[in-house]
Amino acid sequence: MTDAALAGAVRSAVAAVVDPELRRPLGELDMLREIDVDGGIARVGIALTIVGCPASDRIERDVRAAAGGVTGIESTEVVLGVMTPEERRALTEKLRDGRPARQMPFGPDSLTRVIAVTSGKGGVGKSTMTANLAVALARRGLRVGLVDADVHGFSIPALLGLLDDDGLPPAPTRIDDLMLPPVAFDVKVISIGMFLRRPGEDAAGVVAWRGPMLHRTVQQFLTDVFFGDLDLLLIDMPPGTGDVAISVGQFLPHADVLVVTTPQPAASDVAVRSGLVARQTGQRIVGVVETMSAMTLPDGTALDLFGSGGGEEVATALSTAAETVPLLGTVPLSPALRTGGDIGLPVVVGDPTDPAAAAIDEIAGALVAQGRGLARRPLPFTPR
């Protein structure tokens, strides 16, 4: 094969390499530059999106492997450059796919199903459930995004292991006015913790905001963060029925809602309120999940530390004559679930045979089986 033919083969191989942040092939993103081959040595030029791109090492490694996999290539030199401002503008326009800047892509006509995970009070395992559920859905081959809307009590980055050596969440990469969410376990994630916790700040991670700031933060997460094409967007809601719940109801009145509770009345009674507020905004309650349910001890006995029946009671209270709200599953108390949260390894990955992991995976399957509610949604067709 001639050097020119080899160069063409290398270009085809490198064009198929996927950018780890944008999740699209380099060729589609117009990131390829001059590629030539001389005596079995390939020289590949790549234009990164920004200076200091955090994915540069991964891209260089993958490009080198792709080029080296072409028969006849003995070694590869990767030359990294940076896009010009004009090239970045063209890229952002391509990524928006014709949508204006700062327009929310998750409106009623979107193909992305939005599920807000809510609870009446804190400490019921809502964030742990959301993180594991997102990963379980991604492991089923779905494209999943996760918004950590629990601004005052954000924990999603830690639960998904998105912390650097200093224990800080990574900041999103910015391409002009687009923010690229970090990815963990194939889930695209955004959280206020990625903007607050910077080295050298004594009060790192502290958020003392009221309504307008919270509203603006939720809006920016939904409009300025580039998630790309998603099958599902999960939103980890703060507990209760405060400002963020109202804002999400305004931005996403078509969203589905999953209510999380523990078995005890102290949690289940207030969980009903969060569901009722969501329904008042037009959102659809798709189910209830009970966490911290009875666990089976080695001798076969059941330890129901928080009682029993709370999830069923919430589902019954939220059901109406026109709509039955199901109890989608009960997640038992689990040391593996707790340990996985502490080390940033979701139990559905770290210990998939654990009873809690199995229960979460069944809940993920139940959500997928439900499909999307199309009531009050415009359908993309033109009458003829």
N, C-alpha and C positions, 0 to 999 in steps of 0.2 A: 504494500500500500504506500502511495506517495505521501510526502509530508503534508501536502495540501489536503489529501483525503483524511489523513490522521487528524489534522486540525479540525476538520468538519465533524469527525466522530467525537473528538474531545468536546467541542462546542455543544453537541447534542447531549452528551453525558452530563456536562456541567450545568446546562440549562435546566435539567430536571432536578437539581439540588434544591431543597426547600429551605427558604429563610426561616430560622427557628422562631422568630418573633412574628413575622407577617403571615407565616404558614402558607406561602405560595412559592412556586418555583422561581429561581433567579431569572430564568429566561423571560417569564411572564412579567417580572418586575423591572425589566430592562436594566439589569445590574451587570450584564456581561460586557466586557470591553475586548480589546484585541486578544486573540488566541492564535498562537502559531506553534509549529512543531519543527524542530531541527535535530535530525539524527536521533530520534527517540526521546528527545527532551521537550516537554511541553511547557510553554510559558502562557499562563492564564491571567488575564486582567479582570478584576472584579471591582465594581464601584459600590462601596458601602453607602448606606443612606445618610449617615452623619459621622462627623469626627468622633472618635472614641466609642464607636458602636459596641455595646456590650456583647453582641453576638459574633464579633469579628473572629475570635478564635475558633468558634464552632463552625462558622462558614468556611474559613480557610481549611480546617481539617476535613470537612465534608467535600469541598471542591477538590482538594488534593486526592482524596480517596476515589472520587468519581473519575477524575482524569486518569489516575493510575490504574483504574480498572479497564481501560481501553487497551485492547491487544496491540502491542507495538510500542507502547509508552513505557519508557524505562524509569523516568523521573519527572517530577513536576515542580515548576516554580510558580508560586501564586503571588501576584502583584496586587496589593490592595490599594485602592484609591477611594475618593469620596465623590458623591454626586454633586453636580453644580446646583445652585438655587433653582434654576429653571427646571432641571431634571427632577428635583424633589417636588416642585409644584406639580409637574406632570404626574408624578407617582401618586401624590395625595389625591389628585383628581381621579386617577384611575381607581384608587382604593375606595373612594366615595361612590363610585359607579353612578355618577351623575347627580348625586344628592348634594344640596348646598351645604356649605360649612355650618357646623353647629346645629344640624337638624337631627332630631332623634330618629334612629333607624328602627325603633321597636314599636311603631304605631300600630293601629288596628289592622292595617293592611300588610303588616310584616309576616313573613313565614316563620319567624322565631316565636316559639312558645315561651312566655314569661311566667315563672312560678315564684311568688313571694312566700318565703318561709317565715312564719310569724309565731308569736307566743304571747300569752298574757303577762307573764312575769319572767324575770331573768333567772338563770341557774337551772333551767330545765333541759339543757343539752341541745338547744336550737342550733347554735353555730356548729357544734360538732356534727349534728345531723345534716346540716346544709353542706358542710365540707365533704363528708363521706358520701352523701347522696350525689353531689356533683361528680365526684370521682367514679362512683359506681355507674352513673349514666355515661360518662366518657368511656369507660371500659366496655360498654355495650356498642361502641362505635359511633356515638353521637357527638356532635360538635357542641361543646358546653362552655358557657361563660358564667362567671360568678361575681356579683357585685356585693361587696361588704358594706351594707348601708347602716350597720350598727356603729355609727360614727363615734359615739362616746365610749363604746365598749368593744372596739374592733379586736377580733381574734383570728380571723380567717387566715392571714399570712402565716401565723405561727402554727395553726392546725394543719396547714398544707406544706410546712417545711420551707416556706419562702422567707428565709432569714439568712443573712450573710454571716461571716465570721464574727462580726461585732454584735450579732443578735438583732440586726436591723432589717426590715423589709426592703427589697430592692425598689428603687425609683423606676417608674415607667420610662421607656425610651420615647423621646419626642421627635417627631418628624414634622417640622413647622408647627401647625396647630393641631396635629393629631398626637394622641398618646397611645402607645402600644402596651397593652397589659402584660405583665409577666405571666409565665405559664408554669403550672405545676401539675404533674400527673395528667397532662393533656387538657387541663382546664385553664382557661384564660381568666385571670383574677385581677380585680382592682379593689383597693382599700385605702381609706384615708391614712392608714399607718404608713403607706408608701410615700407620703408627702410630708409627714410630721417628724418621723424619727430619724434625725440626721446626727452624725457624730458631733460631739462637743456641745450639745444642747443639754442644759441641766434638767429642763422640764420636758424631755423628749417623750412624745406620745400622749401628752395631755391635751384634751380638747374641751374648751369651755365656750361653746357656741350656743346661740339661741336660734329661734325659728328661721329668720331670713338666711343666715349662713348655712344652716342645715339644708334648706330648700335649694340653695344655689349649688351645694356640694352634690346632692343627688342629681340635679339637672346636668352638671358637668360630667358625672360618671356615665350618664345615659347618652350624652351628645358628643363629648369631646374624646371619649375613649374608643379606639378602633378595635372592635371585637371581630370584624369580618362576618362572614356568613355563619350563623349559629342555628342549631336545631333547638337548643334550650338555653335560656338565660335564667339562672337562679339568683334571687336577691335575699341575702341574709338580713332580715329586718331587725330593728331594735325591739326589745320587748315592750309591750303596752300599746297604747293608742295615741302617741304623741305626734310631734311635728313631722317626723319622717314618714310615719304611716299615712298622714294626710297628704304629704307631698307625693309619695309614690302612688296613692290613689288618684291624684290629679294627673300625674304624668302617664300612668298606666292603668286606666280604669278597666281595661280589657284583660288584665293579668289574672292568672289563676292563683289561688291562695292555699297553702298547706299549713295547717295549724298544728303546733307541737305542744304537748302537755306531758306532765308526769301523772301517775295514777292518783295522787292525793288531791283531795278537794281544794286545798289552798292554791294549787296550780290550775286545776281543771275549771274551776269556777271563773277565774279571770281570763282563761284561754278563750272561753266563749265570747267574751267582750271583743277581743281582737278580731275574731271572725265576723262578728256582727258589724263592726266598723268597716271592715273590708267590703262586706256585702253592700253597705250603704253607698259606697263609691262606685258600685257596679261590678266589682270583681267577683269572680266565681270561686266558691270554696270547693276544692277538689278532693279534700280528704283531711283526716286527722291522723297524726302519728303519736303514739304513746312511748315515751322514753323511760328509762329507769324502772322497767317492769321487773317482775319476779325473775330471779336467776336460779338455775338449778345447781344445787351444791353437789359435791362428789358423792354424798351418800344418797342422792336422789331426791332429797327434800327441796322444797322451793322457799327461797328467801324473798318475801315481798316487803322489802324495807319501806317502801312508800305506799303500801296498800295496793289496791287493785280496782279496776273498773273505771278509772278516770277518763281514759281515752274513749271508751264506749259512751260514757255520759256526755262528753263534749260533742261527739258525732251526733248523738240523738238530739241534743239541745240545738244544734245548728241545722238539723234537717227540717224541711218544710213539706207541706203537702205537695208542692210542685217539684221538689228536689231533695233527694236523699243524699246526705253526706256520709261517705263510708269511713270506717276505721281502716286505714290502709295497712297498718301493721303495728306491732308492739316490739320495741327494742329492749332486750333485757339488760340489767346491770352487767357490766363487763369490765374486768381489769384490763383486758387487751384494748378495749375501746378508749379507756382513760389513758393508758400508756401511749397509745398511738397519737393521741392529741398532744401529749406532753412533748413527744419527740418529733412531731411533724410528719408522721407516717400514718395516713388513714388506715383504719383497721381493715377496710375492704381490700387494701393492697397488702398490708403487713401481715394480716392473719385472716385470710378470707374464709377459713372454716370455723372461725369463732361464731357463736350463736348470734351475737350482735351484728357481725358483718353479714351473715346470711339473712338476717331480718331486714337490714338496710337494702341489700340487693333485691330482695323480694318487693320492697316498697318501690324501688327504682323501676322494676318490671311492671308493677301496677300502674305507675304514672305513665310509662310508655304505652301501655295497653289502653289507657283512657283516651289518648289522642287529644286534640284541641277542641274546645268549645267554639263554635262558629256563630253563636247567637249575637246579633247586633254588629257583626263584622262584615265589611264590604268584601265581596268576592271578586278576584281579578279576572273578569271576563267582559267582553263587549257584545251586546245583543246584535243579532244580524236579522 
